[in-house]
Amino acid sequence: MKNKQYLYFFQDYNFVYKNQELRVTMTFGVCNSKNFETVDSMIAEADRLLYNGKISGKNSVRY
């Protein structure tokens, strides 16, 4: 799954800004556009999945 590859890349990457190491976490809410009649309903579902992932913890992909 490509989304998880991005997640692991950023999780393991050492970002440096002004000589200070930064840790980055990411959470994704992903849905298939074919399952929705409108763009608004698709975005609402992706947003719901995103917030579900944030509540559950960092570094996750929710489908």
C-alpha positions as CSV (number, residue, x, y, z in Angstrom):
1,M,0.0,0.0,0.0
2,K,1.5,3.2,-1.1
3,N,0.0,5.3,1.6
4,K,1.7,3.2,4.3
5,Q,5.0,3.6,2.5
6,Y,4.8,7.4,2.8
7,L,3.8,7.0,6.5
8,Y,6.9,4.8,7.2
9,F,9.1,7.1,5.2
10,F,8.2,10.2,7.2
11,Q,8.2,8.2,10.5
12,D,11.8,7.1,10.0
13,Y,13.2,10.2,8.3
14,N,15.2,12.6,10.4
15,F,14.2,16.2,9.5
16,V,16.7,18.8,10.6
17,Y,15.8,22.5,10.9
18,K,18.2,25.0,12.3
19,N,20.4,22.2,13.8
20,Q,17.4,20.7,15.6
21,E,16.0,17.3,14.8
22,L,12.2,17.2,14.2
23,R,10.0,14.1,14.4
24,V,7.1,14.0,12.0
25,T,3.9,11.9,12.4
26,M,1.2,11.6,9.8
27,T,-2.4,10.3,9.8
28,F,-4.4,9.7,6.6
29,G,-8.1,9.3,6.0
30,V,-8.5,7.5,2.6
31,C,-11.7,6.5,0.8
32,N,-12.6,5.4,-2.8
33,S,-14.4,8.0,-4.8
34,K,-16.4,5.3,-6.6
35,N,-18.3,4.6,-3.4
36,F,-19.8,8.1,-3.1
37,E,-22.4,10.1,-5.1
38,T,-21.0,13.5,-4.3
39,V,-17.6,15.0,-3.7
40,D,-18.9,16.5,-0.4
41,S,-19.9,13.1,0.9
42,M,-16.5,11.6,-0.1
43,I,-14.7,14.4,1.7
44,A,-16.9,14.0,4.7
45,E,-16.0,10.3,4.9
46,A,-12.3,10.9,4.4
47,D,-12.4,13.6,7.2
48,R,-14.3,11.2,9.5
49,L,-11.6,8.5,8.9
50,L,-8.8,11.1,9.5
51,Y,-10.2,12.2,12.9
52,N,-10.8,8.5,13.8
53,G,-7.1,7.9,13.1
54,K,-6.0,10.9,15.2
55,I,-8.1,9.8,18.1
56,S,-6.6,6.3,18.0
57,G,-3.0,7.5,17.9
58,K,-0.4,8.9,15.5
59,N,1.0,7.4,12.3
60,S,-2.0,5.6,10.9
61,V,-3.9,5.2,7.6
62,R,-7.6,4.7,7.9
63,Y,-9.7,3.3,5.1
